[in-house]
Amino acid sequence: MESRDVIVVGSGPAALRAAIACADSGNIPLLIDEFGVSSASGSTPIAGIAASIDEVDASSHIQDTISAAGEACSEDAINRICKEAVNTLAELERWGLVLRRREGGLPHASPMPGHTTDRVTGCGDSTVREVTKLLEEQIIKRGIQRNADNLPISLVSDNNQVRGLIVLNIVTGEILPIQAKAVILATEGYQGLWSSSSEGPGTGNHLAISVGIPPRGMEWAPKHPLSTGDYGIHIPLDVLGDGGRIRRENGEDIGPEEVLEGEPCVLDLRTMDAETSIWFRQTSSRIKDRIGIDITRDVVPLSPRVAYTTGGTPCDEFGRAIFSGFTKEGLPSQLWFTGLYAAGRSSHSGMHGERPLAGNLLLEDLVSGKAAGEHASAWVLEEQFGGSQIIENSVTEATNRIIALKEDGGMPVGQYASKLSSAISSLSNSKEAALTEIRQIKENRITLTDHSSVMNSEMLEALRLEGLAVVAEAMIASR
């Protein structure tokens, strides 16, 4: 059985930053990636990164974030993360991130909805891609092992302490146990509930829920105003600070709020100048390829969709996964699920509340990933491995789970996905009906038509759907 001090689960900026921080603190982790190298570079480009570039301090950024997040936010988390923004951006630049520049050499800062001053910077619509590529280079430089095409199936734990991880090697079909002192969950969110499992399978959320940690912050699933509905395109908010305009059908300029309220609106990018348009070529190309619209000549119809999620495993300032329990003296307290950490879209720090401020999603990914990696690296030094027998038992359970998928009498993958989508759609009408439907879906077993073990994409989809159903039940129940 392979043993590692720290395992980082994920492929995006939060996971990569956690692995780098862990390595820089003296402990080389193992990175488990279900999608493959560079897969996260194609993640939805919601916005750049917010940082108080032209301000004396982060106080205005903090207040803007609190205003956007509402009463459900954690002001402590907002203070901590916003104050790290400038240093985080400077670190990325030292590593080679090529930002948009303005006259004088400072990073370009765009005016954005919700910000009282120009504060969002980046690389146009390629910010997530460029940051991910940069962090992947740093991963390689530090000699961090990355096991791609490995789908995490279950966390192994006993007495509220992590003991390891069970993964499925997608290429070979093998079920592999990995013993660990600490596991950092930093995967994509669960936005796949509103689209397809590959868009956001919520793997980190599923793993944490499965070991008994109630998620937080799932009562909100904010929609992205610059989405194009069934075409699956999410346009970065940065365009609104670079000449893009949201307009009513009569041509009147309006803000994102009207779009989110359901008013028919279009996005007009015809006023963007040539110098600015260079930074949004990816957006222009995707709209042309999928919708057939030339943004230099025509407007883009908008239909808001869920493009990201912010709820997940509750965690403290060090990224430690916490849950409500009791001390040895019998007093109620927030306890650490020992050895388990969460970062980025797998976590819930309270940073975003009801609605994230533009540029804060990527910022939290980086800050929370770094915090979790640093703490985990130091903590494991004094810890011992354990749980060998329970890990072996978990391998047997995972094997039986795979065998069950190959038995007749269950529901086809496509039907399961359709029913799950239907339940999520009914949520707007009745929480109780949606919850009942989800629980009925979970009682059904999925049956595969492809029984092979090697590169079985149908099996991968089935396992992700089962995980999303667990996340969906928790999400609906929290409302």
Secondary structure, 3 states (H helix, E strand, C coil): CEEEEEEEECCCHHHHHHHHHHHHCCCCCEEEECCCCCHHHHCCCCCCEECCCCCCCCHHHHHHHHHHHHHHCCHHHHHHHHCCHHHHHHHHHHCCCCCCECCCCCECCECCCCCCCCCEECCHHHHHHHHHHHHHHHHHHCCCEEEECEEEEEEEEECCEEEEEEEEECCCCCEEEEEEEEEEECCCCCHHHHCCHHHCCCHHHHHHHHCCCCCECCCCCCCECCEEHHHCCECCHHHHHCCCEEEECCCCEECHHHHHCCCCEEEECCCCCHHHHHHHHHHHHHHHHHHCCCCCCCCEECECECCCCCCEEEECCCCEEEEEEECCCCCEEEEEEEEEEECHHHEECCCCCCCCCCCHHHHHHHHHHHHHHHHHHHHHHHCCCCCHHHHHHHHHHHHHHHHHHCCCCCEEHHHHHHHHHHHHHHHHCCHHHHHHHHHHHHHCCEECCCCCCCCCHHHHHHHHHHHHHHHHHHHHHCC
